Amino acid sequence: MDSPPLSEERLELALTARGAQRFDLKQLRRLDAAEKTLQQALTLDPMLPRASNSRGLTALGRGQLEGAERFFRAAILHQPDLAEAQNNLGNLLAGRQAYAEAAYHFEQAIRADPAYADARHSYGLILALIHNYPRAVTELREAAKLAPQPAAALVDLGDVLATMGRRGEARREYERAASETLDPEIRRAALEALRGLPR
């Protein structure tokens, strides 16, 4: 029995989860204080790329996607090799299903910082969405090697391998993810994928 193809919905959910951040009331208060500090820094020097990137994250946390995009683009304009801004813009664009442009920004983030596990993970998901499975496997393997907590990348890698019909390899990645993570959501996802994988 062939394994079911990797659903685009599941990949899109994985991408959205990578770019999404949950903010509680305490975090929003911290965002208010951080935003004031960042605004002061940008008033002194509007070309501060890291401050623009941080303002983008603050706007993203408030659900202000257009504002976040403007700040990320401003950071990139003034410092194109700022990997964090490239990655953040890539995640925002992936959430809008602008995959080609998102892929470009993930590539730029990786070019600026080849050890940037988050950018490699997101890029791997984009590659899987456009059915470039061999390159997706390469990027997800690299993300899993580089990440301090590789389990999420391992689950996504398992999904891509299962889609390619490489069930034995997929099983190993799911088992590794389930055994190495302390995150109950990731463990649940890995165990569910294992149960759904034909022997």
Secondary structure as GFF3:
##gff-version 3
##sequence-region A 1 199
A	DSSP	alpha_helix	8	19	.	.	.	ID=ss1
A	DSSP	alpha_helix	25	44	.	.	.	ID=ss2
A	DSSP	alpha_helix	49	61	.	.	.	ID=ss3
A	DSSP	alpha_helix	65	78	.	.	.	ID=ss4
A	DSSP	alpha_helix	83	95	.	.	.	ID=ss5
A	DSSP	alpha_helix	99	112	.	.	.	ID=ss6
A	DSSP	alpha_helix	117	129	.	.	.	ID=ss7
A	DSSP	alpha_helix	133	146	.	.	.	ID=ss8
A	DSSP	alpha_helix	151	163	.	.	.	ID=ss9
A	DSSP	alpha_helix	167	180	.	.	.	ID=ss10
A	DSSP	alpha_helix	184	196	.	.	.	ID=ss11
###
